Amino acid sequence: MIIGVPKEIKQSENRVALTPAGALEFVKRGHIVYIQSTAGVGSGFEDEEYVEAGARILPTIEEVYGIAEMIIKVKEPIEKNMLWSNPINCCLLISTLLLTNPLPKL
């Protein structure tokens, strides 16, 4: 599987959905991992760490969405993200928790 990790584009969102250690685990299992350049910087991970883990760096978010079969993100995608996706081979995995209502009391 071709996995893509874009840089988060929401304001003040500095997290990255996949660490270099996580990228290494995917690569070990035969997957190809593409990380958008500087996607991990806000979380303290440099591009070189991802490369050492076996991931490949792409310069733009459009390239990540265009090549990936699965996208891993922190925040929910926005409409602009959908325009970048390759409709033939892309599905989304959203690793986020949306709390729009208070949790029910138990």
Backbone as JSON, one array per atom type, in Angstrom:
{
  "sequence": "MIIGVPKEIKQSENRVALTPAGALEFVKRGHIVYIQSTAGVGSGFEDEEYVEAGARILPTIEEVYGIAEMIIKVKEPIEKNMLWSNPINCCLLISTLLLTNPLPKL",
  "N": [[0.84, -1.17, 0.0], [0.43, 2.25, -0.65], [1.17, 4.82, 1.38], [0.3, 8.02, 2.49], [1.35, 10.97, 4.14], [0.33, 14.01, 4.85], [1.3, 17.41, 5.56], [-0.25, 19.04, 8.22], [-2.79, 21.46, 7.69], [-4.47, 23.12, 9.03], [-4.81, 26.05, 11.01], [-2.57, 26.57, 13.69], [-2.23, 23.86, 14.16], [0.06, 21.63, 14.91], [0.74, 19.01, 15.07], [1.73, 15.75, 13.8], [0.58, 13.0, 11.9], [1.96, 10.6, 11.77], [4.78, 9.19, 13.18], [8.41, 9.01, 12.78], [9.14, 6.46, 13.74], [6.73, 5.08, 13.46], [6.49, 5.2, 10.67], [8.66, 3.6, 9.98], [7.74, 1.08, 10.86], [5.62, 0.62, 9.07], [7.07, 0.55, 6.65], [8.74, -1.67, 7.13], [6.89, -3.65, 6.83], [6.45, -3.75, 4.19], [5.16, -1.62, 2.96], [4.89, 1.49, 1.16], [5.87, 4.66, 2.13], [5.04, 8.01, 2.02], [5.95, 11.21, 2.97], [4.98, 14.52, 3.45], [7.17, 17.19, 2.89], [8.59, 18.7, 5.71], [6.43, 18.01, 7.33], [6.56, 16.84, 9.86], [7.91, 18.62, 11.49], [6.7, 20.42, 13.35], [6.11, 18.71, 15.39], [8.53, 17.95, 16.25], [10.04, 16.31, 14.56], [12.34, 15.79, 12.02], [12.72, 15.89, 8.41], [14.83, 14.22, 7.64], [14.82, 12.19, 9.57], [12.59, 10.71, 8.89], [13.38, 9.81, 6.39], [15.55, 8.2, 7.11], [14.09, 6.22, 8.32], [13.04, 4.99, 6.19], [11.03, 6.17, 4.73], [9.77, 8.27, 2.1], [10.25, 11.57, 0.91], [8.08, 14.1, -0.15], [7.64, 17.2, -1.88], [5.21, 18.72, -1.91], [1.8, 19.07, -0.74], [-0.12, 18.4, -2.58], [1.17, 16.51, -4.17], [1.47, 14.41, -2.35], [-1.22, 13.69, -1.82], [-1.89, 12.99, -4.41], [-0.51, 10.64, -5.01], [-0.94, 8.76, -3.01], [-2.53, 5.82, -1.66], [-3.7, 5.56, 0.72], [-4.38, 7.97, 3.11], [-3.03, 9.4, 5.98], [-3.98, 11.39, 8.58], [-4.08, 13.99, 11.1], [-6.09, 15.88, 11.67], [-9.49, 16.39, 10.49], [-10.24, 16.06, 6.99], [-10.42, 18.8, 4.7], [-12.51, 20.43, 2.25], [-10.81, 21.28, 0.16], [-8.75, 19.38, 0.32], [-9.96, 17.15, -0.78], [-10.09, 17.76, -3.45], [-7.49, 17.42, -4.24], [-7.08, 14.74, -4.06], [-6.51, 11.57, -5.58], [-8.99, 10.18, -7.29], [-9.14, 7.6, -8.23], [-7.43, 5.85, -6.83], [-7.38, 6.52, -4.09], [-8.12, 6.31, -0.69], [-9.36, 7.42, 2.47], [-7.93, 7.52, 5.69], [-8.81, 8.65, 8.69], [-7.36, 9.91, 11.44], [-8.55, 11.07, 13.91], [-10.37, 12.68, 16.53], [-13.48, 13.84, 16.81], [-15.12, 16.0, 18.76], [-18.04, 17.18, 19.03], [-20.21, 17.43, 20.6], [-20.96, 17.4, 24.12], [-19.61, 14.68, 26.06], [-21.65, 11.89, 26.93], [-23.07, 11.49, 30.2], [-22.24, 8.89, 32.42]],
  "CA": [[0.0, 0.0, 0.0], [1.14, 3.54, -0.66], [0.65, 5.63, 2.48], [0.7, 9.42, 2.43], [1.18, 11.78, 5.36], [0.48, 15.42, 4.53], [1.46, 18.39, 6.63], [-1.55, 19.57, 8.61], [-2.91, 22.83, 7.2], [-5.29, 23.95, 9.92], [-4.01, 26.99, 11.79], [-2.15, 26.15, 15.03], [-2.14, 22.4, 14.27], [1.46, 21.31, 14.71], [0.97, 17.57, 15.19], [1.86, 14.95, 12.59], [-0.16, 11.77, 12.11], [2.83, 9.43, 11.78], [6.15, 9.46, 13.61], [9.39, 8.2, 12.05], [9.04, 5.07, 14.2], [5.55, 4.51, 12.8], [6.84, 5.03, 9.26], [9.54, 2.43, 9.92], [6.92, -0.12, 10.99], [4.93, 0.41, 7.79], [8.08, 0.17, 5.65], [9.15, -3.04, 7.44], [5.83, -4.56, 6.4], [6.36, -3.72, 2.73], [4.41, -0.48, 2.45], [5.65, 2.68, 0.75], [5.39, 5.8, 2.91], [5.42, 9.34, 1.54], [5.72, 12.28, 3.95], [5.18, 15.86, 2.9], [8.32, 17.88, 3.47], [8.4, 19.44, 6.97], [5.19, 17.64, 8.02], [6.81, 16.48, 11.25], [8.71, 19.63, 12.21], [5.96, 20.95, 14.5], [6.12, 17.68, 16.42], [9.92, 17.66, 16.6], [10.64, 15.32, 13.66], [12.9, 16.35, 10.78], [12.58, 15.04, 7.23], [15.89, 13.22, 7.62], [14.43, 11.07, 10.42], [11.68, 9.89, 8.1], [14.18, 9.16, 5.34], [16.29, 7.12, 7.79], [13.11, 5.17, 8.61], [12.65, 4.36, 4.93], [9.99, 6.93, 4.06], [10.2, 9.16, 1.02], [9.76, 12.93, 1.12], [7.52, 14.82, -1.31], [7.64, 18.62, -1.54], [3.92, 19.4, -1.79], [0.64, 18.31, -0.28], [-0.8, 17.89, -3.77], [1.87, 15.29, -4.58], [1.15, 13.36, -1.38], [-2.59, 13.25, -2.1], [-1.97, 12.44, -5.75], [0.13, 9.33, -5.13], [-1.3, 7.86, -1.91], [-3.72, 4.98, -1.63], [-4.27, 5.82, 2.03], [-3.88, 9.2, 3.73], [-3.13, 9.43, 7.44], [-4.01, 12.78, 9.04], [-4.5, 14.26, 12.46], [-7.37, 16.59, 11.61], [-10.39, 16.0, 9.42], [-9.91, 16.71, 5.72], [-11.3, 19.89, 4.26], [-12.91, 20.24, 0.86], [-9.65, 21.44, -0.71], [-8.04, 18.1, 0.31], [-10.64, 16.21, -1.68], [-9.75, 18.12, -4.82], [-6.14, 16.94, -4.51], [-7.05, 13.28, -4.02], [-6.65, 10.79, -6.8], [-10.22, 9.42, -7.03], [-9.01, 6.22, -8.68], [-6.75, 4.96, -5.89], [-7.22, 7.08, -2.75], [-9.13, 6.24, 0.36], [-8.86, 8.2, 3.6], [-7.97, 7.08, 7.07], [-8.75, 9.87, 9.48], [-7.03, 9.58, 12.83], [-8.94, 12.24, 14.67], [-11.54, 12.54, 17.38], [-14.27, 15.06, 16.72], [-16.05, 16.13, 19.87], [-18.91, 18.32, 18.77], [-21.16, 17.49, 21.71], [-20.35, 16.88, 25.34], [-19.74, 13.25, 26.24], [-22.77, 11.56, 27.81], [-22.72, 11.08, 31.57], [-22.52, 7.46, 32.67]],
  "C": [[0.89, 1.24, 0.0], [0.45, 4.46, 0.34], [1.18, 7.04, 2.36], [0.4, 10.14, 3.73], [1.41, 13.23, 4.99], [0.76, 16.25, 5.78], [0.06, 18.93, 6.95], [-1.64, 21.04, 8.21], [-3.82, 23.71, 8.04], [-4.38, 24.82, 10.79], [-3.78, 26.45, 13.21], [-2.15, 24.64, 15.23], [-0.72, 22.0, 13.91], [1.76, 19.82, 14.77], [1.14, 16.94, 13.81], [1.22, 13.6, 12.89], [0.71, 10.52, 12.2], [4.24, 9.85, 12.18], [7.12, 8.69, 12.72], [9.34, 6.73, 12.47], [7.83, 4.37, 13.57], [5.8, 4.26, 11.32], [7.71, 3.79, 9.08], [8.73, 1.13, 9.99], [6.15, -0.42, 9.71], [5.9, -0.08, 6.72], [8.53, -1.27, 5.87], [8.15, -4.06, 6.9], [5.54, -4.44, 4.9], [5.57, -2.57, 2.13], [5.37, 0.63, 2.02], [5.03, 3.86, 1.49], [5.95, 7.09, 2.32], [5.01, 10.36, 2.6], [5.91, 13.61, 3.24], [6.34, 16.53, 3.63], [7.89, 18.79, 4.62], [7.11, 19.08, 7.71], [5.41, 17.36, 9.5], [7.49, 17.52, 12.1], [8.0, 20.16, 13.45], [5.9, 19.98, 15.66], [7.53, 17.25, 16.8], [10.61, 16.63, 15.73], [11.09, 15.99, 12.37], [12.7, 15.37, 9.63], [13.61, 13.92, 7.21], [15.55, 12.0, 8.47], [13.48, 10.13, 9.68], [12.43, 9.14, 7.0], [14.97, 8.0, 5.94], [15.38, 5.94, 8.11], [12.62, 4.47, 7.34], [11.53, 5.06, 4.19], [10.61, 7.8, 2.97], [9.53, 10.52, 1.24], [9.25, 13.49, -0.21], [7.38, 16.29, -0.93], [6.27, 19.25, -1.31], [2.81, 18.46, -1.32], [-0.11, 17.7, -1.46], [-0.16, 16.58, -4.25], [1.56, 14.13, -3.63], [-0.24, 12.81, -1.67], [-2.69, 12.56, -3.45], [-1.43, 11.03, -5.88], [-0.4, 8.31, -4.12], [-2.55, 7.04, -2.18], [-4.45, 5.15, -0.29], [-3.59, 7.06, 2.59], [-4.07, 9.07, 5.23], [-2.98, 10.88, 7.86], [-4.35, 12.85, 10.51], [-5.9, 14.85, 12.44], [-8.19, 16.12, 10.42], [-10.01, 16.71, 8.12], [-10.88, 17.85, 5.44], [-11.55, 19.7, 2.78], [-11.73, 20.35, -0.11], [-8.85, 20.14, -0.79], [-8.65, 17.13, -0.69], [-10.31, 16.51, -3.14], [-8.38, 17.59, -5.21], [-6.09, 15.43, -4.64], [-7.2, 12.67, -5.4], [-7.87, 9.89, -6.61], [-10.11, 7.96, -7.43], [-8.41, 5.34, -7.58], [-6.7, 5.45, -4.45], [-8.42, 6.79, -1.86], [-8.53, 6.97, 1.55], [-8.96, 7.43, 4.91], [-7.81, 8.34, 7.9], [-8.47, 9.47, 10.92], [-7.29, 10.81, 13.68], [-10.15, 11.91, 15.52], [-12.28, 13.86, 17.35], [-15.27, 15.08, 17.87], [-16.9, 17.37, 19.64], [-19.96, 18.49, 19.85], [-20.48, 16.97, 22.96], [-20.55, 15.36, 25.42], [-20.91, 12.96, 27.17], [-22.28, 11.16, 29.19], [-23.11, 9.64, 31.77], [-23.06, 7.26, 34.05]]
}
